[in-house]
């Protein structure tokens, strides 16, 4: 929908939630963007910590020095180097692919596949599989609200099928490979990942390979965070917060610092990351279902000019709120939680009554999508808006 609207993904929420109603998913989306920025920063920081420790720097300050270096690099690039990072991403991707292939080469001999498959064949269950699928799907669905931030730069006539195929296919290949590597690594360490899995790489990798791999992780994390910082900045603007670019980067840096303090003093980063992914699906799944249904109900036609109008236009609806969208979203979050049975959260309905595996993700897509369709299709303001959008689209052809 980015090419159709020419605007960011979370702004498109105004069509299905209303100008004022969209503040709710926008606020959660902002927290999500800030969290992704923090997560990538911490991953890059831990890689830099490992390099510094390999060099003999063992001070207790290493974590904060590493974080300061990573944040400084990210902020400088966010101000001056966005175009450079975009141009360099294909080269970064090829370098990372080569190094991760090397990682598989060194780790695979330590993973006893036969033993693990034999053990798992006796203990596997549908519940375990559903929990695993929820974790696997949490990452890509967590990026749904950011997708149009970048696809909006394509020409408006670009096929949505091509965008979905290439973006989805690229993500599928990358994530599948990374997840396979993660499984092999977990097998190699016997499931004992500990608080710092990155620090355990030296058990399997020669020193000459460790340094370039860790440097690639650092560069990859920083590169990923340039658009993440951009998205977080858009989130602040979408909430109508008048703020400069430098000030928004300061807020992002403070959030990241707070996140790192929390993981250092109050828990493992990776357990916090898993919890974040689990809770994020509760709201992003329903949101993605609603705006996708809305897109097809409108046949991909939007009045982009009215998306930028406050207090008037097609998307002001009833005092700024389109209730079908807000009701469907809240209902979707509710059923996601209600049918959740995962390490992050297990509802009493699932554990004490139904005894099912985790189906919160599936219900979180199906229920709000159907509910929005039936609530919105007969709304006068929705139908009137669709007629205007069709007329606008007709004039622009």
PyMOL commands that set and color helices and strands:
alter all, ss='L'
color gray80, all
select helices_A, chain A and resi 2-5+10-17+22-54+62-80+82-108+113-123+126-142+144-146+148-151+160-188+197-203+207-238+245-266+269-297+304-307+323-338+348-354+360-376+380-396
alter helices_A, ss='H'
color red, helices_A
deselect
rebuild
show_as cartoon
